[in-house]
Each structure stands twice: as structure tokens, then as C-alpha cells.
Amino acid sequence: MDWPRLHGAEAFTAALKDPARLLLAAVRDGEVVGHLQGSMSGPTAMRPVGSATLMALYVRPEHRRSRVGARMVDTFLAWARERGAAHAEVTASAANADAIRFYEREEFRPQALTLRLNL
């Protein structure tokens, strides 16, 4: 819970300097209304193609359904293509039906299922 306060500024500063990371802010009327973080990885010996990961996306509730998120995803996908990504992926909580619907509208499709046991 304390990670943003303790490490957030350092992590974001490092991300701004990393060419394999994308940080976007959506601004409307001088106010930040959303943000997106993405990253590139590969190719590697085990995964011989480049892969883009949409790590985080948030749009303030009052600005949802205004295509703010969709425009940031479009920018992320263009960035990934420019860097040679063969695919893009995003993880959403199975309980977050709104996020899943949003990503499906953006043409993301289910690929894998993670099962977890809390210990």
C-alpha cells in the first residue's frame, strides 16, 4: 500500500528515461484525467518476437466513455508497432467486467487464464 509514496517518484523518473517504456497522460482543460503505462520486451531466445505490454491504464470516472482511454490505447499500439512488436497484451482482473469489455472493444482477445490460490 505504501509503494507509491515510497517508490513511485523514483520508478516514474526511471521509466521516463527508458526507451522501452511509454508513459502517457491525458489532459483536458489543464487537468490530468487519465494515464497509461506500457513497455516493450524481446525478442528473446524463448520468445523470438517483440511484445508490448499495456501495464496500467486509468481514466477518471467522469471522463470515461469519452474515448480518452481508447485514444491512449491507440497511441500505445502505434508506439508498439513502431518498435516491431508482434503483439500487445494487457492483464485485467477477472472481476473487473468493465475493463474486460473496454479491452475487448479495443480488439484485445483472451489468450490465457491465470488461476491463483491465496495462501
C-alpha positions in Angstrom: 0.0 0.0 0.0 2.9 2.4 0.7 4.7 1.6 -2.6 3.5 4.7 -4.5 4.6 7.0 -1.6 7.9 5.3 -1.0 9.0 4.4 -4.5 6.6 6.0 -7.1 8.6 9.1 -7.9 11.8 7.1 -8.4 10.1 4.5 -10.5 8.4 7.0 -12.8 11.6 9.0 -13.2 13.4 5.9 -14.3 10.6 5.0 -16.7 10.8 8.4 -18.3 14.4 7.7 -19.2 13.8 4.1 -20.5 13.2 3.9 -24.3 11.4 0.6 -23.8 8.7 2.3 -21.7 5.8 4.6 -22.7 4.2 6.9 -20.2 1.1 8.9 -21.4 -1.0 11.5 -19.6 -4.4 12.6 -20.9 -5.0 16.2 -20.2 -8.3 18.0 -20.6 -8.6 21.7 -19.7 -5.3 21.7 -17.9 -6.2 18.7 -15.7 -4.8 15.2 -15.9 -7.8 12.9 -16.5 -6.0 9.7 -17.3 -2.7 7.9 -17.7 -1.2 4.9 -19.5 2.0 2.9 -18.9 3.3 0.5 -21.5 6.5 -1.4 -22.1 8.4 -3.4 -24.8 10.3 -6.6 -24.3 12.1 -9.0 -26.5 12.8 -10.6 -28.7 14.5 -13.3 -26.7 15.6 -16.8 -27.3 12.4 -18.1 -25.6 10.1 -15.6 -27.2 11.6 -14.7 -30.6 9.3 -11.7 -31.3 8.9 -8.3 -29.6 6.0 -8.0 -27.2 4.3 -4.8 -25.9 2.6 -4.9 -22.5 0.0 -2.3 -21.5 0.9 -2.2 -17.8 -1.6 0.3 -16.5 -4.5 2.4 -17.8 -6.7 4.7 -15.7 -9.3 7.3 -16.7 -11.2 9.3 -14.1 -14.8 8.0 -14.0 -16.3 11.3 -15.1 -14.2 11.1 -18.3 -14.9 7.5 -19.2 -17.0 6.9 -22.4 -15.4 10.0 -24.0 -12.7 7.9 -25.9 -9.9 9.2 -23.7 -8.8 5.6 -22.9 -9.3 4.5 -26.5 -7.1 7.3 -27.8 -4.4 6.4 -25.3 -4.6 2.7 -26.3 -4.4 3.7 -30.0 -1.2 5.7 -29.2 0.2 2.7 -27.2 -0.5 0.3 -30.1 1.1 2.7 -32.7 4.2 3.0 -30.4 4.4 -0.8 -30.1 4.1 -1.3 -33.9 6.9 1.3 -34.5 9.1 -0.8 -32.2 8.4 -4.0 -34.0 6.0 -5.7 -31.6 4.4 -8.8 -32.9 1.6 -8.5 -30.4 0.3 -6.4 -27.5 -1.1 -7.7 -24.2 -2.9 -6.5 -21.2 -3.9 -8.1 -17.9 -7.2 -7.3 -16.3 -8.7 -8.6 -13.1 -11.3 -11.3 -13.9 -13.7 -9.4 -11.6 -13.3 -6.1 -13.5 -16.0 -6.7 -16.1 -15.9 -3.0 -17.3 -12.2 -3.2 -18.0 -12.6 -6.5 -19.9 -15.4 -5.1 -22.0 -13.2 -2.0 -22.7 -10.2 -4.0 -23.8 -12.4 -6.3 -25.9 -13.8 -3.2 -27.7 -10.2 -2.3 -28.4 -9.8 -5.7 -30.1 -7.8 -7.5 -27.3 -8.9 -11.1 -27.0 -8.4 -13.7 -24.2 -5.2 -15.7 -24.6 -4.5 -17.3 -21.3 -6.1 -17.9 -17.9 -4.2 -17.5 -14.6 -5.6 -19.4 -11.7 -4.4 -18.3 -8.2 -4.6 -19.8 -4.7 -4.1 -17.4 -1.9 -2.0 -19.0 0.9 
